[in-house]
Amino acid sequence: MTYDQLLTLEAIIKTGSFKSASEYLAKTQPSLSQAIKKLEEEYQIVLFDRDSYRASLTKTGEIFYRKAVGAIETFRELETFAKELSKENESEINISLDAICPLEKLSPIFEDFFQPHITTSLNLNIDLLEGLKNRILNKEVDFAIGSMFKDVEEFEYSKLLQIEMIPVIATKHCESFDETLSIYRRIPQIILTSSANNSNKDIVGSFAGAKHWHTSDIFMKEQLITNGLGWGRLPIHQVEDKIKQGKLVEIENVKEIPKFNVNMYLIKNKTQVLGPTAKRLWEFISQTYAK
């Protein structure tokens, strides 16, 4: 039995067919069939029902695969560990930050960590939603800091902090404030959307019945709201000074437009191999927020 045979088995089951698995693994279909055949012959078992249209496991195959899942995961962990051991200290680390993440809370952490790591540069990207998710999936960054993507099994998370998102509107609209929803339907709700091609504009927190304007820049969103062109939710750390200055007002009297909290996590692709410095930074940030 080989690791390659187990990966082949996993790919066939996850993709649903030998053909799809061959595309996923970038291998020929006959080579996958041969790998499974050798595995079956070695242990005198039948893993797949060849009579069905799709690749379906036999009862024996189901039992075997349940055991194989643990072995595959152990192999992957060992493979990642071996790659990490072979890596030298990186010359740069790439991190993607969610646009709502409070950089002022991370700056002291970065300063403390990189002071002794003078030969390693830090590249920070600001991303939103699918843009952040795609960077992690495509391994364009070592890791990211953002909210959880519940639809992605490939990600590993470590919880950091919580951000309060509050609905705000320009002070000049105060005269129109009431407990009805009329003003919030007349004035556009400014919504953040990703610049990624597959961006979904059905964002959590959108207000039914309101006109919606979209921007992929959180500071543009703040400016639009401050200048009275719309209303929307922004991180409290971003707008508290403008509220104190009287430029913005928190919307507090409309139950249909509540404030809410967003959890921020360290996020990485489970198959991403971190170099020793990036791994230490991940652990340093995790431990700082665990205190």
C-alpha positions as a printed NumPy array, in Angstrom:
array([[  0.   ,   0.   ,   0.   ],
       [  1.347,   3.445,  -0.913],
       [  0.439,   7.023,  -0.005],
       [ -0.185,   7.694,  -3.702],
       [ -2.766,   4.879,  -3.834],
       [ -4.599,   6.331,  -0.836],
       [ -4.608,   9.814,  -2.392],
       [ -5.999,   8.291,  -5.577],
       [ -8.758,   6.575,  -3.606],
       [ -9.595,   9.827,  -1.82 ],
       [ -9.708,  11.823,  -5.066],
       [-12.063,   9.344,  -6.76 ],
       [-14.458,   9.403,  -3.821],
       [-14.403,  13.207,  -3.458],
       [-14.799,  13.978,  -7.17 ],
       [-17.233,  11.146,  -7.872],
       [-15.522,   9.482, -10.821],
       [-12.182,   8.211, -12.157],
       [-12.359,  10.805, -14.942],
       [-12.883,  13.75 , -12.584],
       [-10.176,  12.431, -10.256],
       [ -7.71 ,  12.223, -13.154],
       [ -8.339,  15.917, -13.917],
       [ -8.079,  16.845, -10.235],
       [ -4.777,  14.985,  -9.776],
       [ -3.465,  15.852, -13.263],
       [ -2.899,  12.157, -13.993],
       [ -4.193,   9.838, -16.679],
       [ -7.342,   7.849, -16.01 ],
       [ -5.623,   4.49 , -16.76 ],
       [ -2.921,   5.261, -14.18 ],
       [ -5.591,   5.82 , -11.509],
       [ -7.375,   2.598, -12.471],
       [ -4.076,   0.737, -12.249],
       [ -3.304,   2.192,  -8.803],
       [ -6.676,   1.069,  -7.427],
       [ -6.384,  -2.334,  -9.102],
       [ -2.976,  -2.964,  -7.487],
       [ -4.363,  -1.953,  -4.09 ],
       [ -7.277,  -4.361,  -4.471],
       [ -5.042,  -7.202,  -5.664],
       [ -2.566,  -6.687,  -2.82 ],
       [ -5.236,  -7.299,  -0.175],
       [ -7.68 ,  -9.4  ,  -2.227],
       [-10.535,  -6.938,  -1.773],
       [-12.922,  -5.058,  -4.083],
       [-13.161,  -1.359,  -3.317],
       [-15.413,  -0.079,  -6.114],
       [-18.584,  -1.36 ,  -7.717],
       [-17.661,  -1.4  , -11.409],
       [-21.286,  -1.928, -12.506],
       [-22.533,   1.498, -11.416],
       [-22.244,   4.64 , -13.565],
       [-20.517,   6.661, -10.885],
       [-17.602,   5.445,  -8.795],
       [-19.372,   3.954,  -5.769],
       [-17.708,   2.063,  -2.953],
       [-18.586,  -1.495,  -2.048],
       [-19.357,  -2.279,   1.602],
       [-15.754,  -3.42 ,   1.968],
       [-14.621,  -0.232,   0.256],
       [-16.609,   1.933,   2.682],
       [-15.033,   0.215,   5.701],
       [-11.557,   0.473,   4.169],
       [-11.958,   4.156,   3.307],
       [-13.125,   5.082,   6.813],
       [ -9.832,   3.696,   8.127],
       [ -7.856,   5.223,   5.261],
       [ -9.026,   8.778,   6.067],
       [ -6.988,   8.806,   9.29 ],
       [ -3.911,   7.421,   7.549],
       [ -4.166,  10.042,   4.771],
       [ -4.396,  12.855,   7.326],
       [ -1.373,  11.5  ,   9.215],
       [  0.612,  11.275,   5.975],
       [ -0.315,  14.877,   5.114],
       [  0.753,  16.15 ,   8.515],
       [  4.055,  14.282,   8.22 ],
       [  4.604,  15.604,   4.704],
       [  3.945,  19.189,   5.818],
       [  6.206,  18.761,   8.837],
       [  9.037,  17.418,   6.649],
       [  8.687,  20.35 ,   4.238],
       [  8.759,  22.815,   7.121],
       [ 11.93 ,  21.194,   8.476],
       [ 13.629,  21.556,   5.116],
       [ 12.745,  25.236,   4.73 ],
       [ 15.198,  27.993,   5.576],
       [ 14.15 ,  31.237,   7.23 ],
       [ 12.084,  33.234,   4.746],
       [ 13.134,  36.57 ,   3.308],
       [  9.485,  37.711,   3.361],
       [  6.101,  36.805,   4.823],
       [  2.819,  37.52 ,   3.032],
       [ -0.324,  38.19 ,   5.061],
       [ -3.808,  39.21 ,   3.947],
       [ -5.914,  41.327,   6.318],
       [ -9.674,  41.733,   6.241],
       [-10.462,  45.409,   5.613],
       [-12.369,  45.686,   8.923],
       [ -9.449,  44.322,  10.957],
       [ -8.064,  46.922,  13.425],
       [ -4.477,  47.421,  12.28 ],
       [ -3.71 ,  49.53 ,  15.359],
       [ -4.136,  46.402,  17.512],
       [ -1.844,  44.35 ,  15.287],
       [  0.878,  46.963,  14.77 ],
       [  2.477,  46.478,  18.236],
       [  2.497,  42.707,  17.668],
       [  4.213,  43.055,  14.303],
       [  6.698,  45.522,  15.791],
       [  7.605,  43.181,  18.672],
       [  7.936,  40.152,  16.417],
       [  9.936,  41.679,  13.571],
       [ 12.388,  43.6  ,  15.753],
       [ 14.655,  40.533,  16.105],
       [ 13.764,  39.243,  12.607],
       [ 15.5  ,  42.019,  10.705],
       [ 16.157,  39.924,   7.585],
       [ 12.454,  39.115,   7.001],
       [ 10.138,  41.564,   5.235],
       [  6.384,  41.734,   5.791],
       [  3.974,  42.148,   2.868],
       [  0.438,  43.096,   3.922],
       [ -2.578,  42.95 ,   1.604],
       [ -5.994,  44.389,   2.429],
       [ -8.768,  42.167,   1.086],
       [-12.495,  41.593,   1.418],
       [-14.727,  38.537,   1.487],
       [-14.098,  36.324,  -1.583],
       [-10.908,  38.269,  -2.291],
       [ -9.487,  37.165,   1.05 ],
       [-10.789,  33.612,   0.636],
       [ -9.26 ,  33.27 ,  -2.835],
       [ -5.833,  34.421,  -1.666],
       [ -5.823,  31.688,   0.992],
       [ -7.201,  29.008,  -1.33 ],
       [ -4.639,  29.868,  -4.019],
       [ -1.823,  30.049,  -1.432],
       [ -0.955,  33.593,  -2.471],
       [ -0.362,  34.415,   1.209],
       [  1.166,  32.509,   4.107],
       [ -1.947,  33.178,   6.167],
       [ -4.675,  35.75 ,   6.684],
       [ -6.62 ,  37.498,   9.409],
       [-10.337,  37.684,   8.761],
       [-13.765,  36.235,   9.497],
       [-14.624,  32.544,   9.207],
       [-15.596,  30.948,   5.888],
       [-17.949,  28.145,   6.911],
       [-18.169,  26.796,   3.356],
       [-14.445,  26.008,   3.091],
       [-13.171,  22.8  ,   4.701],
       [ -9.569,  23.423,   3.607],
       [ -8.984,  26.214,   6.135],
       [ -7.472,  26.093,   9.628],
       [ -8.536,  28.739,  12.166],
       [ -7.315,  30.292,  15.391],
       [ -9.657,  32.817,  17.047],
       [ -8.177,  36.239,  17.81 ],
       [-10.589,  39.056,  18.607],
       [-14.101,  40.382,  18.148],
       [-15.03 ,  43.52 ,  16.203],
       [-18.228,  45.471,  16.839],
       [-19.913,  46.691,  13.653],
       [-22.261,  49.626,  14.264],
       [-24.724,  51.275,  11.862],
       [-23.938,  54.973,  11.342],
       [-25.302,  57.9  ,   9.362],
       [-24.15 ,  61.486,   8.774],
       [-25.141,  63.967,  11.479],
       [-26.84 ,  66.217,   8.921],
       [-29.604,  63.62 ,   8.629],
       [-30.388,  63.823,  12.376],
       [-33.429,  66.018,  11.765],
       [-34.989,  63.183,   9.8  ],
       [-34.432,  60.598,  12.539],
       [-37.495,  58.764,  13.748],
       [-38.422,  55.241,  14.623],
       [-39.844,  54.553,  11.169],
       [-37.725,  53.144,   8.388],
       [-38.541,  55.785,   5.786],
       [-35.199,  57.608,   5.842],
       [-33.23 ,  54.366,   5.619],
       [-35.214,  53.4  ,   2.536],
       [-34.692,  56.797,   0.909],
       [-30.942,  56.969,   1.56 ],
       [-28.765,  54.19 ,   0.07 ],
       [-27.196,  51.598,   2.313],
       [-23.46 ,  51.473,   1.557],
       [-22.306,  47.856,   1.405],
       [-18.788,  46.44 ,   1.168],
       [-18.279,  43.887,  -1.579],
       [-15.199,  42.07 ,  -2.764],
       [-13.402,  43.037,  -5.955],
       [-13.068,  39.312,  -6.747],
       [-14.827,  38.165,  -9.922],
       [-17.033,  35.732,  -7.986],
       [-18.113,  38.355,  -5.447],
       [-21.554,  37.783,  -3.968],
       [-23.586,  40.961,  -3.459],
       [-26.118,  39.248,  -1.158],
       [-24.219,  40.384,   1.912],
       [-25.204,  39.561,   5.487],
       [-26.549,  42.734,   7.103],
       [-28.155,  44.197,   3.979],
       [-31.426,  45.952,   4.776],
       [-34.499,  44.814,   2.851],
       [-36.237,  47.619,   1.011],
       [-33.241,  49.955,   0.972],
       [-31.335,  51.148,  -2.062],
       [-27.846,  49.655,  -2.076],
       [-24.57 ,  51.181,  -3.206],
       [-21.526,  48.932,  -3.326],
       [-17.837,  49.637,  -2.866],
       [-14.798,  47.413,  -2.342],
       [-12.985,  50.107,  -0.325],
       [-13.865,  50.458,   3.352],
       [-12.466,  54.003,   3.509],
       [-14.585,  54.973,   0.502],
       [-17.581,  53.564,   2.392],
       [-16.705,  55.727,   5.391],
       [-16.383,  58.838,   3.202],
       [-19.692,  58.215,   1.429],
       [-21.478,  57.873,   4.759],
       [-19.715,  60.863,   6.357],
       [-20.673,  63.055,   3.382],
       [-24.323,  62.1  ,   3.755],
       [-24.602,  59.941,   0.652],
       [-25.69 ,  56.85 ,   2.524],
       [-25.653,  54.889,   5.768],
       [-24.154,  51.575,   6.785],
       [-22.222,  49.557,   9.327],
       [-18.565,  50.253,  10.056],
       [-16.15 ,  48.935,  12.703],
       [-16.488,  50.956,  15.888],
       [-12.714,  51.49 ,  16.028],
       [-12.881,  53.201,  12.632],
       [-15.703,  55.65 ,  13.402],
       [-15.562,  56.39 ,  17.141],
       [-13.497,  59.569,  16.588],
       [-15.961,  60.889,  13.993],
       [-18.841,  60.161,  16.349],
       [-17.068,  62.151,  19.077],
       [-16.444,  64.962,  16.57 ],
       [-20.133,  65.048,  15.687],
       [-19.671,  64.04 ,  12.051],
       [-21.409,  60.684,  12.398],
       [-24.223,  59.37 ,  14.578],
       [-24.836,  55.778,  15.569],
       [-28.242,  54.453,  14.491],
       [-29.629,  53.144,  17.78 ],
       [-33.412,  53.488,  17.596],
       [-34.197,  51.139,  14.71 ],
       [-34.52 ,  47.49 ,  15.733],
       [-34.393,  46.343,  12.104],
       [-30.872,  47.761,  11.793],
       [-28.951,  46.245,  14.729],
       [-25.26 ,  46.378,  15.422],
       [-23.458,  43.047,  15.506],
       [-20.09 ,  41.487,  16.282],
       [-17.697,  39.848,  13.835],
       [-15.074,  37.373,  15.055],
       [-11.597,  37.671,  13.558],
       [ -9.4  ,  34.592,  13.087],
       [ -5.966,  33.649,  11.927],
       [ -6.677,  31.621,   8.775],
       [ -4.448,  29.406,   6.674],
       [ -4.841,  26.764,   4.025],
       [ -4.359,  23.389,   5.726],
       [ -2.005,  22.321,   2.936],
       [  0.005,  25.561,   3.01 ],
       [  3.581,  24.899,   4.138],
       [  4.708,  27.686,   6.437],
       [  8.358,  28.514,   6.703],
       [  9.876,  28.627,  10.211],
       [  9.486,  32.404,  10.569],
       [  5.876,  32.471,   9.328],
       [  5.053,  29.581,  11.66 ],
       [  6.583,  31.447,  14.609],
       [  4.593,  34.57 ,  13.676],
       [  1.339,  32.553,  13.531],
       [  2.06 ,  31.134,  16.988],
       [  3.183,  34.544,  18.33 ],
       [ -0.087,  36.21 ,  17.254],
       [ -2.178,  33.299,  18.584],
       [ -0.433,  33.339,  21.955],
       [ -0.718,  37.121,  22.261],
       [ -4.518,  36.996,  21.962],
       [ -4.762,  33.888,  24.141],
       [ -3.41 ,  35.847,  27.123]])
